């Protein structure tokens, strides 16, 4: 009997928790059943917002059209037939360098060369054997020795003053608001990247002759993709090489900097006016060294900002502020 009583008590004890839990389970089931109904009841009120949100997310972002490809100007930013001097310059350092070359170095070189030539001709005639059977025994002349020592020193000083200034200007650090562009030399093409604007690297290869003529550009100087820069804004180029040493050179902008693998060289300048400026690799870099053209397309600031947006890039600093100020106001905030 004791065993029977123990079994009955155990069964009762097992049934008590289940009986206590059943009302709670039913309450939870009722709440779960009521929740969908509440959600369905609230859905009509929220449906306009819910319908608008996916539509707004799915709506494509309006793409900004790139400005038209600028046509080059004959004789500007490129060599001219029969040209014997430096190309016309469009940067401040380029103006200084051309002035130093045309107004100082060439006249000095010409004067010194003509003077030495005349002096040699005079000596050949004046001191020839027939006119001087007995040669002079003069071995020293203090005045002449002082003159030919001091005059070259003074000439070098006159040349050194503007030359040192030009060197300092060429390596002057770029201002903080300068546009940064990374230039990479490859065998045998160029790569351009805009880290400030979030534009990834794109490559620039030489156009075939028929395509260059179709575009009205000089063959061997025209690439498919140009390096687009703003005119009137400071630019900082970070130049490097991916394989061998190249040299990024644009004569009309007085830009020439070696692209060395494993090293970042910097060149800063400001282009004075819009235009297309051509250059080439100026370091013997392999079999197709002569087929690495450079074309810089300098756009007005507003068109450059348009080009950046057309490439999916973003504007920063003063350019972004000017764009925001110029944007039309579509709605007014009502109080």
C-alpha positions as YAML, in Angstrom:
chain: A
units: angstrom
residues:
- id: 1
  name: UNK
  ca: [0.00, 0.00, 0.00]
- id: 2
  name: UNK
  ca: [2.82, 2.35, 0.83]
- id: 3
  name: UNK
  ca: [4.20, 1.87, -2.67]
- id: 4
  name: UNK
  ca: [0.79, 2.66, -4.21]
- id: 5
  name: UNK
  ca: [0.45, 5.83, -2.10]
- id: 6
  name: UNK
  ca: [3.93, 6.94, -3.14]
- id: 7
  name: UNK
  ca: [3.11, 6.45, -6.83]
- id: 8
  name: UNK
  ca: [-0.14, 8.44, -6.50]
- id: 9
  name: UNK
  ca: [1.61, 11.31, -4.72]
- id: 10
  name: UNK
  ca: [4.32, 11.38, -7.36]
- id: 11
  name: UNK
  ca: [1.72, 11.55, -10.12]
- id: 12
  name: UNK
  ca: [-0.10, 14.40, -8.40]
- id: 13
  name: UNK
  ca: [3.13, 16.32, -7.90]
- id: 14
  name: UNK
  ca: [3.94, 15.90, -11.62]
- id: 15
  name: UNK
  ca: [0.54, 17.18, -12.71]
- id: 16
  name: UNK
  ca: [0.54, 20.30, -10.52]
- id: 17
  name: UNK
  ca: [3.30, 22.28, -12.48]
- id: 18
  name: UNK
  ca: [1.67, 21.44, -15.80]
- id: 19
  name: UNK
  ca: [-1.69, 22.66, -14.55]
- id: 20
  name: UNK
  ca: [-0.11, 25.87, -13.26]
- id: 21
  name: UNK
  ca: [1.74, 26.51, -16.54]
- id: 22
  name: UNK
  ca: [-1.25, 25.97, -18.84]
- id: 23
  name: UNK
  ca: [-2.89, 29.35, -18.07]
- id: 24
  name: UNK
  ca: [0.39, 31.14, -18.66]
- id: 25
  name: UNK
  ca: [0.89, 29.33, -21.96]
- id: 26
  name: UNK
  ca: [-2.61, 30.24, -23.03]
- id: 27
  name: UNK
  ca: [-1.97, 33.89, -22.14]
- id: 28
  name: UNK
  ca: [1.24, 33.87, -24.21]
- id: 29
  name: UNK
  ca: [-0.59, 32.31, -27.15]
- id: 30
  name: UNK
  ca: [-3.29, 34.98, -26.93]
- id: 31
  name: UNK
  ca: [-0.65, 37.77, -26.94]
- id: 32
  name: UNK
  ca: [1.10, 36.19, -29.93]
- id: 33
  name: UNK
  ca: [-2.18, 35.94, -31.79]
- id: 34
  name: UNK
  ca: [-3.09, 39.53, -31.00]
- id: 35
  name: UNK
  ca: [0.28, 40.91, -32.17]
- id: 36
  name: UNK
  ca: [-0.24, 40.23, -35.91]
- id: 37
  name: UNK
  ca: [-3.66, 41.76, -35.68]
- id: 38
  name: UNK
  ca: [-2.20, 44.89, -34.11]
- id: 39
  name: UNK
  ca: [0.50, 45.03, -36.76]
- id: 40
  name: UNK
  ca: [-2.11, 44.66, -39.48]
- id: 41
  name: UNK
  ca: [-4.19, 47.39, -37.93]
- id: 42
  name: UNK
  ca: [-1.22, 49.76, -37.79]
- id: 43
  name: UNK
  ca: [-0.07, 48.93, -41.31]
- id: 44
  name: UNK
  ca: [-2.52, 51.13, -43.18]
- id: 45
  name: UNK
  ca: [-1.44, 54.18, -41.21]
- id: 46
  name: UNK
  ca: [2.23, 53.51, -41.97]
- id: 47
  name: UNK
  ca: [1.81, 52.28, -45.52]
- id: 48
  name: UNK
  ca: [2.50, 55.63, -47.26]
- id: 49
  name: UNK
  ca: [5.83, 56.01, -45.47]
- id: 50
  name: UNK
  ca: [6.71, 52.38, -45.97]
- id: 51
  name: UNK
  ca: [5.85, 52.63, -49.64]
- id: 52
  name: UNK
  ca: [7.85, 55.82, -50.07]
- id: 53
  name: UNK
  ca: [11.01, 54.56, -48.37]
- id: 54
  name: UNK
  ca: [11.70, 51.64, -50.74]
- id: 55
  name: UNK
  ca: [10.81, 53.80, -53.70]
- id: 56
  name: UNK
  ca: [13.28, 56.46, -52.57]
- id: 57
  name: UNK
  ca: [15.97, 53.83, -52.04]
- id: 58
  name: UNK
  ca: [15.28, 52.23, -55.39]
- id: 59
  name: UNK
  ca: [15.23, 55.54, -57.26]
- id: 60
  name: UNK
  ca: [18.48, 55.93, -59.26]
- id: 61
  name: UNK
  ca: [20.74, 58.81, -58.34]
- id: 62
  name: UNK
  ca: [20.80, 61.41, -61.10]
- id: 63
  name: UNK
  ca: [24.15, 61.14, -62.88]
- id: 64
  name: UNK
  ca: [25.99, 64.34, -63.65]
- id: 65
  name: UNK
  ca: [27.09, 64.60, -67.26]
- id: 66
  name: UNK
  ca: [30.80, 65.17, -67.84]
- id: 67
  name: UNK
  ca: [31.78, 68.42, -69.56]
- id: 68
  name: UNK
  ca: [32.64, 68.04, -73.26]
- id: 69
  name: UNK
  ca: [36.19, 67.06, -74.12]
- id: 70
  name: UNK
  ca: [38.16, 70.27, -74.61]
- id: 71
  name: UNK
  ca: [39.67, 70.89, -78.03]
- id: 72
  name: UNK
  ca: [43.38, 71.79, -78.09]
- id: 73
  name: UNK
  ca: [44.56, 75.14, -79.43]
- id: 74
  name: UNK
  ca: [47.22, 75.02, -82.13]
- id: 75
  name: UNK
  ca: [50.56, 76.15, -80.71]
- id: 76
  name: UNK
  ca: [49.33, 76.30, -77.09]
- id: 77
  name: UNK
  ca: [50.55, 73.58, -74.76]
- id: 78
  name: UNK
  ca: [52.38, 71.81, -77.58]
- id: 79
  name: UNK
  ca: [55.54, 72.33, -79.67]
- id: 80
  name: UNK
  ca: [55.35, 74.58, -82.73]
- id: 81
  name: UNK
  ca: [57.02, 73.89, -86.11]
- id: 82
  name: UNK
  ca: [60.39, 75.63, -86.28]
- id: 83
  name: UNK
  ca: [60.32, 76.65, -82.63]
- id: 84
  name: UNK
  ca: [63.81, 77.28, -81.22]
- id: 85
  name: UNK
  ca: [62.93, 78.55, -77.76]
- id: 86
  name: UNK
  ca: [60.94, 77.28, -74.80]
- id: 87
  name: UNK
  ca: [57.22, 76.73, -75.17]
- id: 88
  name: UNK
  ca: [54.87, 79.47, -74.00]
- id: 89
  name: UNK
  ca: [54.44, 79.08, -70.24]
- id: 90
  name: UNK
  ca: [51.25, 78.96, -68.18]
- id: 91
  name: UNK
  ca: [52.56, 78.74, -64.59]
- id: 92
  name: UNK
  ca: [54.39, 81.27, -62.44]
- id: 93
  name: UNK
  ca: [57.57, 79.20, -62.28]
- id: 94
  name: UNK
  ca: [57.38, 78.71, -66.04]
- id: 95
  name: UNK
  ca: [57.31, 82.49, -66.61]
- id: 96
  name: UNK
  ca: [60.34, 82.93, -64.34]
- id: 97
  name: UNK
  ca: [62.24, 80.13, -66.05]
- id: 98
  name: UNK
  ca: [61.52, 81.40, -69.54]
- id: 99
  name: UNK
  ca: [62.55, 84.93, -68.55]
- id: 100
  name: UNK
  ca: [65.79, 83.58, -67.08]
- id: 101
  name: UNK
  ca: [66.45, 81.59, -70.24]
- id: 102
  name: UNK
  ca: [65.48, 84.21, -72.84]
- id: 103
  name: UNK
  ca: [66.48, 87.46, -71.15]
- id: 104
  name: UNK
  ca: [69.58, 86.46, -69.20]
- id: 105
  name: UNK
  ca: [71.18, 83.15, -70.17]
- id: 106
  name: UNK
  ca: [70.89, 83.39, -73.95]
- id: 107
  name: UNK
  ca: [72.26, 86.99, -74.13]
- id: 108
  name: UNK
  ca: [75.16, 86.11, -71.80]
- id: 109
  name: UNK
  ca: [75.95, 82.96, -73.75]
- id: 110
  name: UNK
  ca: [75.86, 84.88, -77.02]
- id: 111
  name: UNK
  ca: [78.05, 87.75, -75.74]
- id: 112
  name: UNK
  ca: [80.63, 85.42, -74.19]
- id: 113
  name: UNK
  ca: [80.76, 83.19, -77.28]
- id: 114
  name: UNK
  ca: [81.20, 86.15, -79.64]
- id: 115
  name: UNK
  ca: [83.83, 87.74, -77.36]
- id: 116
  name: UNK
  ca: [85.87, 84.53, -77.15]
- id: 117
  name: UNK
  ca: [85.59, 84.04, -80.92]
- id: 118
  name: UNK
  ca: [86.80, 87.59, -81.63]
- id: 119
  name: UNK
  ca: [89.60, 87.22, -79.09]
- id: 120
  name: UNK
  ca: [90.79, 84.01, -80.73]
- id: 121
  name: UNK
  ca: [90.70, 85.59, -84.19]
- id: 122
  name: UNK
  ca: [92.66, 88.61, -82.90]
- id: 123
  name: UNK
  ca: [95.31, 86.39, -81.30]
- id: 124
  name: UNK
  ca: [95.61, 84.27, -84.45]
- id: 125
  name: UNK
  ca: [96.19, 87.38, -86.60]
- id: 126
  name: UNK
  ca: [98.17, 89.57, -84.20]
- id: 127
  name: UNK
  ca: [100.53, 86.92, -82.92]
- id: 128
  name: UNK
  ca: [101.06, 84.78, -86.02]
- id: 129
  name: UNK
  ca: [104.58, 83.68, -86.83]
- id: 130
  name: UNK
  ca: [105.08, 85.98, -89.81]
- id: 131
  name: UNK
  ca: [104.11, 89.06, -87.77]
- id: 132
  name: UNK
  ca: [106.10, 88.01, -84.69]
- id: 133
  name: UNK
  ca: [109.29, 86.20, -85.66]
- id: 134
  name: UNK
  ca: [110.51, 86.73, -82.09]
- id: 135
  name: UNK
  ca: [107.84, 85.54, -79.63]
- id: 136
  name: UNK
  ca: [107.03, 87.54, -76.52]
- id: 137
  name: UNK
  ca: [108.64, 86.44, -73.24]
- id: 138
  name: UNK
  ca: [105.81, 87.80, -71.05]
- id: 139
  name: UNK
  ca: [104.74, 85.19, -68.50]
- id: 140
  name: UNK
  ca: [102.53, 87.16, -66.06]
- id: 141
  name: UNK
  ca: [100.16, 90.10, -66.21]
- id: 142
  name: UNK
  ca: [98.54, 90.91, -62.88]
- id: 143
  name: UNK
  ca: [95.78, 93.13, -64.27]
- id: 144
  name: UNK
  ca: [94.65, 90.56, -66.82]
- id: 145
  name: UNK
  ca: [94.70, 87.74, -64.26]
- id: 146
  name: UNK
  ca: [92.57, 89.75, -61.81]
- id: 147
  name: UNK
  ca: [90.11, 90.70, -64.53]
- id: 148
  name: UNK
  ca: [89.64, 87.19, -65.89]
- id: 149
  name: UNK
  ca: [89.08, 85.92, -62.35]
- id: 150
  name: UNK
  ca: [86.65, 88.60, -61.11]
- id: 151
  name: UNK
  ca: [84.53, 88.98, -64.24]
- id: 152
  name: UNK
  ca: [83.44, 85.28, -64.38]
- id: 153
  name: UNK
  ca: [82.71, 85.37, -60.63]
- id: 154
  name: UNK
  ca: [80.49, 88.43, -61.06]
- id: 155
  name: UNK
  ca: [78.71, 86.83, -64.03]
- id: 156
  name: UNK
  ca: [78.03, 83.67, -62.02]
- id: 157
  name: UNK
  ca: [76.67, 85.74, -59.12]
- id: 158
  name: UNK
  ca: [74.30, 87.57, -61.45]
- id: 159
  name: UNK
  ca: [73.04, 84.22, -62.78]
- id: 160
  name: UNK
  ca: [72.90, 82.56, -59.34]
- id: 161
  name: UNK
  ca: [70.50, 85.01, -57.67]
- id: 162
  name: UNK
  ca: [67.45, 84.39, -59.93]
- id: 163
  name: UNK
  ca: [68.43, 80.73, -60.39]
- id: 164
  name: UNK
  ca: [68.33, 80.00, -56.66]
- id: 165
  name: UNK
  ca: [64.98, 81.78, -56.42]
- id: 166
  name: UNK
  ca: [63.62, 79.65, -59.25]
- id: 167
  name: UNK
  ca: [64.85, 76.45, -57.60]
- id: 168
  name: UNK
  ca: [63.19, 77.45, -54.33]
- id: 169
  name: UNK
  ca: [59.90, 78.18, -56.12]
- id: 170
  name: UNK
  ca: [59.99, 74.83, -57.93]
- id: 171
  name: UNK
  ca: [60.21, 72.90, -54.67]
- id: 172
  name: UNK
  ca: [57.95, 75.11, -52.57]
- id: 173
  name: UNK
  ca: [55.43, 72.95, -50.64]
- id: 174
  name: UNK
  ca: [51.87, 73.02, -51.91]
- id: 175
  name: UNK
  ca: [49.27, 74.96, -49.88]
- id: 176
  name: UNK
  ca: [46.90, 73.03, -47.64]
- id: 177
  name: UNK
  ca: [43.94, 73.53, -49.96]
- id: 178
  name: UNK
  ca: [45.78, 72.13, -53.01]
- id: 179
  name: UNK
  ca: [44.14, 69.36, -55.01]
- id: 180
  name: UNK
  ca: [46.12, 66.13, -54.57]
- id: 181
  name: UNK
  ca: [46.47, 63.77, -57.54]
- id: 182
  name: UNK
  ca: [48.57, 60.61, -57.57]
- id: 183
  name: UNK
  ca: [50.44, 59.92, -60.83]
- id: 184
  name: UNK
  ca: [51.92, 56.46, -61.42]
- id: 185
  name: UNK
  ca: [54.16, 55.55, -64.35]
- id: 186
  name: UNK
  ca: [53.78, 52.07, -65.83]
- id: 187
  name: UNK
  ca: [55.42, 50.32, -68.78]
- id: 188
  name: UNK
  ca: [54.13, 52.02, -70.88]
- id: 189
  name: UNK
  ca: [51.23, 54.20, -69.80]
- id: 190
  name: UNK
  ca: [50.19, 56.52, -66.97]
- id: 191
  name: UNK
  ca: [47.74, 56.02, -64.12]
- id: 192
  name: UNK
  ca: [45.88, 58.88, -62.39]
- id: 193
  name: UNK
  ca: [44.09, 58.76, -59.02]
- id: 194
  name: UNK
  ca: [42.24, 61.50, -57.09]
- id: 195
  name: UNK
  ca: [42.37, 60.59, -53.37]
- id: 196
  name: UNK
  ca: [40.87, 63.93, -52.29]
- id: 197
  name: UNK
  ca: [37.77, 63.29, -54.39]
- id: 198
  name: UNK
  ca: [37.43, 59.54, -54.02]
- id: 199
  name: UNK
  ca: [38.07, 58.86, -57.72]
- id: 200
  name: UNK
  ca: [39.95, 55.55, -58.19]
- id: 201
  name: UNK
  ca: [42.86, 55.17, -60.55]
- id: 202
  name: UNK
  ca: [42.24, 55.18, -64.29]
- id: 203
  name: UNK
  ca: [44.90, 54.64, -66.97]
- id: 204
  name: UNK
  ca: [45.92, 56.77, -69.94]
- id: 205
  name: UNK
  ca: [47.17, 55.17, -73.16]
- id: 206
  name: UNK
  ca: [48.26, 56.74, -76.43]
- id: 207
  name: UNK
  ca: [45.58, 57.10, -79.11]
- id: 208
  name: UNK
  ca: [46.19, 55.49, -82.51]
- id: 209
  name: UNK
  ca: [46.93, 57.90, -85.33]
- id: 210
  name: UNK
  ca: [43.48, 57.78, -86.93]
- id: 211
  name: UNK
  ca: [41.70, 58.39, -83.63]
- id: 212
  name: UNK
  ca: [44.03, 61.28, -82.75]
- id: 213
  name: UNK
  ca: [43.39, 62.95, -86.11]
- id: 214
  name: UNK
  ca: [39.66, 62.40, -85.69]
- id: 215
  name: UNK
  ca: [39.81, 64.24, -82.35]
- id: 216
  name: UNK
  ca: [41.90, 67.04, -83.85]
- id: 217
  name: UNK
  ca: [44.86, 66.25, -81.59]
- id: 218
  name: UNK
  ca: [48.58, 65.85, -82.36]
- id: 219
  name: UNK
  ca: [49.56, 62.25, -82.96]
- id: 220
  name: UNK
  ca: [52.04, 60.76, -80.45]
- id: 221
  name: UNK
  ca: [50.92, 63.37, -77.88]
- id: 222
  name: UNK
  ca: [47.22, 62.49, -77.53]
- id: 223
  name: UNK
  ca: [46.09, 59.87, -74.96]
- id: 224
  name: UNK
  ca: [42.63, 58.37, -74.57]
- id: 225
  name: UNK
  ca: [42.15, 59.61, -70.98]
- id: 226
  name: UNK
  ca: [43.52, 62.99, -69.94]
- id: 227
  name: UNK
  ca: [44.64, 64.18, -66.55]
- id: 228
  name: UNK
  ca: [41.85, 66.65, -65.70]
- id: 229
  name: UNK
  ca: [42.85, 69.52, -63.40]
- id: 230
  name: UNK
  ca: [41.28, 72.84, -62.39]
- id: 231
  name: UNK
  ca: [42.69, 76.08, -63.76]
- id: 232
  name: UNK
  ca: [43.42, 78.75, -61.16]
- id: 233
  name: UNK
  ca: [43.58, 76.32, -58.23]
- id: 234
  name: UNK
  ca: [46.78, 74.95, -56.67]
- id: 235
  name: UNK
  ca: [47.55, 71.35, -57.59]
- id: 236
  name: UNK
  ca: [49.85, 68.86, -55.87]
- id: 237
  name: UNK
  ca: [51.02, 65.83, -57.85]
- id: 238
  name: UNK
  ca: [52.33, 62.79, -55.97]
- id: 239
  name: UNK
  ca: [54.46, 61.03, -58.59]
- id: 240
  name: UNK
  ca: [55.79, 57.48, -58.39]
- id: 241
  name: UNK
  ca: [56.69, 54.54, -60.63]
- id: 242
  name: UNK
  ca: [55.31, 51.00, -60.57]
- id: 243
  name: UNK
  ca: [58.12, 49.17, -62.35]
- id: 244
  name: UNK
  ca: [61.05, 51.29, -63.63]
- id: 245
  name: UNK
  ca: [61.99, 54.97, -63.50]
- id: 246
  name: UNK
  ca: [59.75, 57.20, -65.61]
- id: 247
  name: UNK
  ca: [59.60, 61.01, -65.77]
- id: 248
  name: UNK
  ca: [56.41, 63.06, -65.83]
- id: 249
  name: UNK
  ca: [57.11, 66.13, -67.98]
- id: 250
  name: UNK
  ca: [54.83, 68.85, -69.38]
- id: 251
  name: UNK
  ca: [57.05, 71.61, -70.85]
- id: 252
  name: UNK
  ca: [54.43, 74.40, -71.12]
- id: 253
  name: UNK
  ca: [53.67, 74.09, -67.39]
- id: 254
  name: UNK
  ca: [57.34, 73.83, -66.38]
- id: 255
  name: UNK
  ca: [56.61, 70.43, -64.82]
- id: 256
  name: UNK
  ca: [59.19, 67.64, -64.83]
- id: 257
  name: UNK
  ca: [59.56, 65.11, -62.04]
- id: 258
  name: UNK
  ca: [60.97, 61.57, -62.00]
- id: 259
  name: UNK
  ca: [58.59, 58.72, -61.16]
- id: 260
  name: UNK
  ca: [60.77, 56.38, -59.09]
- id: 261
  name: UNK
  ca: [59.49, 52.99, -57.85]
- id: 262
  name: UNK
  ca: [59.19, 52.91, -54.08]
- id: 263
  name: UNK
  ca: [59.45, 56.68, -53.76]
- id: 264
  name: UNK
  ca: [56.88, 59.48, -53.72]
- id: 265
  name: UNK
  ca: [58.01, 62.71, -55.38]
- id: 266
  name: UNK
  ca: [55.94, 65.88, -55.12]
- id: 267
  name: UNK
  ca: [55.34, 68.64, -57.64]
- id: 268
  name: UNK
  ca: [53.01, 71.60, -57.06]
- id: 269
  name: UNK
  ca: [51.86, 74.30, -59.48]
- id: 270
  name: UNK
  ca: [48.85, 76.39, -60.50]
- id: 271
  name: UNK
  ca: [47.70, 76.48, -64.13]
- id: 272
  name: UNK
  ca: [46.86, 80.04, -65.11]
- id: 273
  name: UNK
  ca: [44.27, 79.47, -67.84]
- id: 274
  name: UNK
  ca: [42.10, 76.65, -69.19]
- id: 275
  name: UNK
  ca: [43.50, 74.61, -72.04]
- id: 276
  name: UNK
  ca: [45.07, 71.32, -73.10]
- id: 277
  name: UNK
  ca: [48.77, 70.93, -72.28]
- id: 278
  name: UNK
  ca: [50.80, 68.06, -73.71]
- id: 279
  name: UNK
  ca: [53.90, 66.27, -72.47]
- id: 280
  name: UNK
  ca: [55.71, 62.94, -72.59]
- id: 281
  name: UNK
  ca: [57.73, 60.59, -70.43]
- id: 282
  name: UNK
  ca: [61.23, 62.07, -70.31]
- id: 283
  name: UNK
  ca: [63.17, 59.13, -68.86]
- id: 284
  name: UNK
  ca: [64.31, 56.19, -70.98]
- id: 285
  name: UNK
  ca: [62.00, 53.51, -69.54]
- id: 286
  name: UNK
  ca: [62.00, 50.74, -72.12]
- id: 287
  name: UNK
  ca: [60.95, 49.78, -75.63]
- id: 288
  name: UNK
  ca: [57.81, 51.95, -75.74]
- id: 289
  name: UNK
  ca: [59.29, 54.91, -73.89]
- id: 290
  name: UNK
  ca: [58.38, 57.25, -76.76]
- id: 291
  name: UNK
  ca: [54.71, 56.20, -76.62]
- id: 292
  name: UNK
  ca: [53.78, 57.46, -73.15]
- id: 293
  name: UNK
  ca: [52.09, 60.80, -73.88]
- id: 294
  name: UNK
  ca: [50.65, 63.10, -71.23]
- id: 295
  name: UNK
  ca: [47.70, 65.44, -71.75]
- id: 296
  name: UNK
  ca: [46.53, 67.76, -68.97]
- id: 297
  name: UNK
  ca: [43.08, 69.21, -69.52]
- id: 298
  name: UNK
  ca: [42.78, 72.34, -67.37]
- id: 299
  name: UNK
  ca: [39.11, 73.15, -66.88]
- id: 300
  name: UNK
  ca: [37.50, 76.22, -65.30]
- id: 301
  name: UNK
  ca: [36.76, 75.48, -61.61]
- id: 302
  name: UNK
  ca: [33.00, 75.03, -62.12]
- id: 303
  name: UNK
  ca: [33.52, 72.58, -65.00]
- id: 304
  name: UNK
  ca: [36.16, 70.70, -63.02]
- id: 305
  name: UNK
  ca: [33.70, 70.26, -60.13]
- id: 306
  name: UNK
  ca: [31.16, 69.00, -62.68]
- id: 307
  name: UNK
  ca: [33.75, 66.52, -64.01]
- id: 308
  name: UNK
  ca: [34.48, 65.27, -60.49]
- id: 309
  name: UNK
  ca: [30.78, 64.60, -59.85]
- id: 310
  name: UNK
  ca: [30.44, 62.91, -63.25]
- id: 311
  name: UNK
  ca: [33.16, 60.45, -62.20]
- id: 312
  name: UNK
  ca: [31.33, 59.63, -58.97]
- id: 313
  name: UNK
  ca: [33.72, 61.72, -56.88]
- id: 314
  name: UNK
  ca: [33.01, 64.12, -54.05]
- id: 315
  name: UNK
  ca: [33.98, 67.74, -53.58]
- id: 316
  name: UNK
  ca: [35.83, 68.89, -50.49]
- id: 317
  name: UNK
  ca: [36.75, 72.15, -48.85]
- id: 318
  name: UNK
  ca: [36.04, 75.43, -50.58]
- id: 319
  name: UNK
  ca: [34.83, 73.71, -53.76]
- id: 320
  name: UNK
  ca: [32.11, 71.85, -51.85]
- id: 321
  name: UNK
  ca: [31.03, 75.02, -50.06]
- id: 322
  name: UNK
  ca: [30.79, 76.97, -53.34]
- id: 323
  name: UNK
  ca: [28.76, 74.16, -54.89]
- id: 324
  name: UNK
  ca: [26.43, 74.07, -51.89]
- id: 325
  name: UNK
  ca: [25.97, 77.85, -52.02]
- id: 326
  name: UNK
  ca: [25.25, 77.73, -55.75]
- id: 327
  name: UNK
  ca: [22.66, 74.93, -55.40]
- id: 328
  name: UNK
  ca: [19.06, 76.15, -55.85]
- id: 329
  name: UNK
  ca: [16.77, 76.12, -52.80]
- id: 330
  name: UNK
  ca: [13.80, 73.83, -53.51]
- id: 331
  name: UNK
  ca: [11.77, 74.30, -50.34]
- id: 332
  name: UNK
  ca: [11.56, 76.61, -47.36]
- id: 333
  name: UNK
  ca: [11.36, 75.49, -43.81]
- id: 334
  name: UNK
  ca: [8.08, 76.57, -42.28]
- id: 335
  name: UNK
  ca: [7.82, 77.42, -38.57]
...
